[in-house]
């Protein structure tokens, strides 16, 4: 018999045993039986779930011949290259039943390339890439994703008659993302450094951190929020730049009519050693459907930019712009639609202000006819232009252009403002931080890649030089990258004028084979006050004809454009033909031909372009594929005349995870004023995946 005194003395031991039993039940891994103790399958805390990689090599031989007619000196270079690469990747996880789940991925890539261009230059490239990716689940409810990326490139250049040069670039990046239903967000930290050791040693280092998040709610809509901060510095030049950018994008859809509201707010602050720039941007817009056939929209935007520079003659410049718009669209019948829009903008600079309004109306009629479709359009526009500018100098900081944006003259960029100071023109890449480079990594310079022309009206143009203006050349810069231009221009006088324009178009298509279109527009201007120094009040007339024929194996298109004005009258015409056939035995054959003519009356120049090309490819037994293509082009203009042709051939073989490929390229060009260039290239590569 147990006395009450004994029971009281054993109560703490029983309580500890009960707590230990409860803790073991909570921490025990879940099982498929009636209780946690029925779980008998062992758990692997670490496991590799997948593994793979690739091993390969490539070798190439290229020969280049060039002769300059101005100096009469030929140049020849031979380039031999060899590279190999190996990469390995695996994925796995570290598992705990209740608290955490880890999944990771890592990969390593190595590449080594040696190229020898004769006896005066040898180039070695070593590339290493290491990637870690870690995925973490906390309490199996909140998802946390962490990724680490390390990238290091090292390039060594040895020269017999020049100093050795070593270039090293390193990228360290960490990405942390948090996923949930209310506010998923991502935080990114990056460090990028570039170092060059040669006659002049310099180091570029940049640090940046950014955070983005999305908040979604049925009442307030969806909001995207982002913030970024960066710091870039260059040793030995005392260049230091700090950036802070905040942006907010909001979207909301509500109501039975599908009303949509969009808002954007952006604030940027950039402080550098020689300049400081601040920007504030706000825009909002709403669109709604008033009825089944009537829709409307309104918008407003505000932009303020401040630029302060320590460079001689630059000083401080500030600009503020506001704009608003309203539009209305009506669908009277299924075939007839009407649209009306009104917009206005006002900009204020240090030297004055600029104001303009636009009203535009458009009607469009579409009708199905027994053999096809018919459409007709007509539009009216009215614009008021008011200036109150003082004579002086303005500075443009971020004007964007790309060679090829003008289809009539793809090798020409025309600056937006007249009477530019050509000595102040600077070209940077799209970010506006570093000078723009060509395909070989050389900085684009005047006299080497392009020339600057300015006519009596103050129109400033940048024109590419051969071979960079030849679309068939491997060095062509047409359509290559977006450029940022910085320059100063002269403000001569203020000018107020009104402009009126109208345009119409007509077209039809028959049996899905023939299509024809014609369009014309007229613009007239009336001066109110001021002096027109650069033919800015310019009445214009334009016409466009187009016709196309389409059949199962061929396409034919012809276009003619005419543009008449005092400032830049021009005309162009062109025709293209393409044929493509699929023959028996897996053979594909195609051919194309093109002709175009462009005439600029202001520059008194005419250019012609003719090209023809063909290609054939086939799939042979044993997974062998072969292809051959050739192209011939002839371009002539007032400044130069060129003839070029290129031939390309490839042969490849695949067996399971092994692939081998052999390529041969030949490019030959002859320019009337600059000389002859020829390149030959033979390339062999082999890759084995495992």
Secondary structure, DSSP 8 states (H G I E B T S, - for coil): ---HHHHHHHHHHHHHHHHHHHHHHHHS---SSSSGGG--S---SEEEEEEEEEEEEEEEEEEEEEEETTT--EEEEEEEEEEEEEEEEEEEEEE-SSSEEEEEEEEEEEEEEEEEETTS-EEEEEEEEEEEEEEEEETTTEEEEEEEEEEEEEEEEE-SSS--EEEEEEEEEEEEEEE-SSEEEEEEEEEEEEEEESSS-EEEEEEEEEEEEEEEETTTEEEEEEEEEEEEEETTTTEEEEEEEEEEEEEEEETTTTEEEEEEEEEEEEEESSEEEEEEEEEEEEEEE-SSSEEEEEEEEEEEEEEEE-STTTEEEEEEEEEEEEEEEEESSSSEEEEEEEEEEEEEETTEEEEEEEEEEEEEEEEEETTEEEEEEEEEEEEEEEEEE-SEEEEEEEEEE-TTSSSSSTTEEE-SSSSB-GGG-EEE-TTSSSB-B-TTS-B--BTTTEEEEE-TT--EEEEE-TTTT-TTSTT--TTS--EEEEEEEEE---EEEEEEEEEEEEEEEETTTEEEEEEEEEEEEEEEEE--SSS-S--EEEEEEEEEEEETTEEEEEEEEEEE-SS--EEEEEEEEEEEEEETTTEEEEEEEEEEEEEETTTTEEEEEEEEEEEEEEEETTTEEEEEEEEEEEEE-SS-EEEEEEEEEEEEEEETTEEEEEEEEEEEEEETTTEEEEEEEEEEEEEEE-
